[in-house]
Amino acid sequence: MIALGPADPRYPRGLLDLRAAPDPFTVDGDVRVLARRAISIVGTRRMTPYGARVARELATALAEAGVVVVSGLAQGIDSAAHEGALAAGGETIAVLGAGIASYLEEVRGRRRRLAHAIRRHGALVSEFPPDAPAQRWTFAQRDSTIAALGEVTVVAEAPLDSGALITAAEARQLRRPLYAVPGPIGAAACAGTNELIAVGAARALTGAPMLLAALGLRAATRVDDDPDDDARVLDALAASPSDADALARQLGLSTTALAAIVARLVIRGRIGTAPDGRLARR
């Protein structure tokens, strides 16, 4: 574990854009990861299966393109993003809302295993003293740090009261590009992301290929805005609703490709969700 100050050449340059750059900034893991290109992915702790899939797919695509994924190691979307990056053999940075030693002492179960995996393939970082416990204000402060570490921030899924919206607001304050993944109209889990898009605070993100294109990177599998693909999905849903995994198998599409098509059709009001959560044609 090492502590970096703003004068250290290893200190993340993006943090200098904050009103008060963390000093010191503690790192447990590979400090070299701080100098690599990074994108922040955040969202709700109470994620839906749709949100989980989106977060993992975006993180996987970024990792495969050599981009570091930054998130907050909270339950839900944050953990899904870290897991997606690691599963693709990539690197990820977890920004903690407590001191690193305090966090590692308290965390249990799945996130404890995930934290140790991140130490091996990225870094745990914190702006708080190693033994500092997590408090409400520390989480809000670390949300700003998450935004500063990424050149772009993506809100994968968030209700109106989500802390991820703090990260979104900070990204805008820093004049960093902000994207939000659209969700079904009326669904509480994505009311915050939908509102970001509706008021023009964030651009609607329709899938990993769009994000990679915005970064000037090539997607592993390009998904174009193909009217034929849209028609196939609409035809498949004409008879009855379907869950996304079953629909992908039926149409012979990858889940990444289907997610991009579904996002487009949701934005256009062509499909939504049935009461049981399945995709349904409007």
Secondary structure, 3 states (H helix, E strand, C coil): CEEECCCCCCCCHHHHHCCCCCCCEEEEECHHHHHCCEEEEEECCCCCHHHHHHHHHHHHHHHHCCCEEEECCCCCHHHHHHHHHHHCCCCEEEECCCCHHHHHHHCCHHHHHHHHHHHHCEEEEECCCCCCCCCHHHHHHHHHHHHHHCCCEEEEECCCCCCHHHHHHHHHHCCCCEEECCCCCCCHHHHHHHHHHHCCCCEECCCHHHHHHHCCCCCCCCCCCCHHHHHHHHHHHHCCCECHHHHHHHHCCCHHHHHHHHHHHHHCCCEEECCCCCEEEC
